[in-house]
Amino acid sequence: MRLLLLSAVLGLVLCTAPLKAEPLPSGPAALQTDPEAPYLDVIRSIEESSDIDLSLNLVAEAMAEQFAIASPELALGEKRYPGLGRAMAEALKPLLKTRDMRLRKLFLPRQVAAIRANLTVAEAADVAWFYRSKYGRKLLGNVIAGFDGKQMMVDAVNGGDVGAAAFKADSNRAVARAIVALTEEDLIEIGKLATERPALRKLKPLGAALGEVRLAAENEPMTAEEEAEMTAVVVAAIEQHIARAEAAK
């Protein structure tokens, strides 16, 4: 029974952790007066299952692994001073959160356009309803919690840009983890919802469209200020970590 339901569930997964939106208008009046409100509400419904701190922690873990082997010098530093990569990644987390705030504003119009291109107003309402339902929250929450970005981090550290193949690999792994975490009851109920609300069958192409936006955001160049601040933070983290390790000898 479980295998028979997997294809239905896969079609319902938005395999991307979206950029967060600005505070959105709420209530029936807002939905009637703002033509973008139904599509923004889809983004909000996804955000409600998101945990930015959890996502940053997962990113930091992936960064720590890559920093530890990114160059012969860093590999040697990690060997001599274990935890060096982790110290660098942890130091960058506040800056990554600030950068996320900039990118969410920059790419929000593209997210809205992607949703509008795939869903009618009525379908957008059904999608937002689903992601606020018990099973939608569980499914999407599992996907977001399982999105660690490890392959993307390999590209980012070694080549500068994140490739589509790496993004797809990380997304597929997150989806697989999310499905494994579902119970038999979850799978059956989600399948029923997809039958009752045909708009949910559009979530796979919608996820692909939003994934393209997410990938573009990942590859958005840093500003000169961001680059300078990140360099300074990493250098300081290295110096402090080594100093603590030497002092503890």
N, C-alpha and C positions, 0 to 999 in steps of 0.2 A: 504493500500500500504506500509506504513512504517513497519509494522510487517513482511510483506513478504520479505523485504530486509534485515532484521536484521541478519539472518543467514549468508548471503553473506558478510556483513560487519565484523561480528565477526571473520570470517576466514581470514580477512586481517589485523587483529590487532596484532602487536608485543607488547604483554602486559608486557613489561619490559623496564625500563629506563636503557639503556646500559651504561657500563663503557666507558668513553671517550678514544679514541685512541690517539697515538702520531700523529704529523703532517704527513700526508700521501702524497705519490707522486701523481701528478695530470697530466691530459692530456692523449691523446691517446698513446703517446710513453711509458709512465709509465705503462699503462694498458697492453701493449704488452710485455714489458720486465720483469715485476714482476709478477710471477704466483699468488701471493697472492693479488695483487692490486684489482681485481674485488670484492673480498670478503671484503677487507679493505674499498672499496668504499661504500659497503652497510652500514658499521659502520659509515662512514663519513656522509652518507645521513641521518642516524638516528640522529647523533649529531647535524645536522643543524637545527633540530626542537627542540633541547634540550636547556634548560636554567638552568645551574648548580646552579645559585644563587636562582632561584625560587625553585628548588628541595631542596636545603639546608634549605630554609625558611620553606618548608612543613615538612621536617624532624625535624626542630627545634620545630615546633608547636607540633608534636607528642611526641617529647622528653620532652617538658615542661609539657605536660599532665601526662606523666608517672612518671617523677621526682617528681611531686607534691604528688604522692600517693605511691611511690616505697617502702617506709618503714614508720613505725609509727613516726620515728623521722623527716623524711622529710615532712610527712603530717602535723605534728605539726608545723614545721618551715614554711610551706606554709600558715597555718592558722594565725600564728603570724605575718609573714612578706609576705603578698601577692605578688606574682610575683617571688618568690624565684626559682621555677622550670624554669620559663622563663629565668631568669638571668643565671642559669647554662647552659641551652641549647644554649643561644646566645653566651656564652663564648666558647663553644665547636665548633662552626661553622668553624672558621679558621682551627682548627686541623682536622676536618672532611674533609675539602677541600684538605688539604695536604695528608691525608690518601687516598683519592680518587685518587690522582695522582700516588701514589705507586701502588694501586690496578689495575689501568687501564693498567699499564705496565705488571704487573704480570699475569693478566688474558686475555690480548689481544690475545695470541696464542690460547687459548681455545675458544674465541669468533670466531676467524677465522676458526678454525676447525669445530665448530658447523655450521657455514654458509656453508662451503665447503661440509659438509656431507649432507646438505639438498638442495643445489642449484648447478646447473651447472654454468659455466661462463656466458652463455647467460641469464640464469634465474636471476643470481645475478645482471646483468645489468638492467633487467626489474624491479627488486625490488628497486634498487637504483633510477631508473627513477621515480617510483611511489612515493617514499618518498620525491622526490624533486618536485613532481607535486602539484598543488594547493590543491587537495583533500587529497593527502597523507600527506602533511605538516599539514593540519588542523586536520586530524584524529590522527596522531602520536603526534602532539603538545598537543591535548586535553588529550590523554592518559598520557603523561608525566606530564602535569600540574595537573592531577587528582590523581597521584600516591603519596599519602601522607605517606604510610608505617606505619599506625597506629597499625595494628595488629602485624606487624613485630617488632615494637618498644616494644609492650607488652612482646613478647618473649625475646627480647634482654635485657630489663631491669630486667625482673623477672627470666629468666632462663639462660641467657648468649648466647645461640644460637637461630637463627631464624629458625623456623620450616617451612616445605614445605606448611602446611595448612595455616599458617599465610601469607606467600608470595602469595599463590593462592588467598586468600581472598582479600588482598590489590590489586592484579592485576585485579581480576574480578570487584572490585568496580571502579577502574580507567577506565576499559573498558566501564562499564555501563555509567559512567559520560560522557565519550567521545562520545558515541553513542547518548545520550540524547542531546548533544550539536550540533549534525549534523542536517542540514535541510533536507527536502524531496528531494531537488535537489542534495544535497551532496550524499545521499544514492543511488539515481538513477545513478548518474555519476560514483560512485565507483563500483556499480554493473556492469556497462558497461565496465569499465576498467578491471575488473576481467574476463570478457568474452573475451575481446580482448587480454589480456596477461595472459595466463594460469599459468605462474609462480607465480602470486599473490595468487593463491589458495594454495600455499605451505607455506604461511606466518603463519598459525596457528601452524603447527609442528615446523617451524623455531622459532616461539616465545617461544614454550615450551622448545626447546633446549637452546636458549639464556637465558631463565628464570633459567634453572639449573645452568648455569654459574654465573648468577647474585646472586643466592642464595648461591653458594659456596663462592663468593666474600664477601657477607654479613657476612659469618661465618669464614672468614679468621682471625686467631688470631692476636691480636695486637702485635707489637714488644714491647720489654721491654721499649724502649725509648718512644713509643707512649703511653703506659700505664702510665708511670711515668709523662709524660707531661700532659696527660688528668686529672690525679688525682690532680696535682698541680693547673691546671686551674680551676677545679671545686671547690676545697677548697678556692681558692682566690675569686672566684665569690660569694660563699656563704658568706664569711667574708665581702666583699665589700657591698653586698646587705643589710646585716644586719646592718652594720655600717651606711649606708645611711638612712635606715629606722629609726634607733635609733636617728640619728642626726636631723631627720625631726620632731620628737615628740615634 
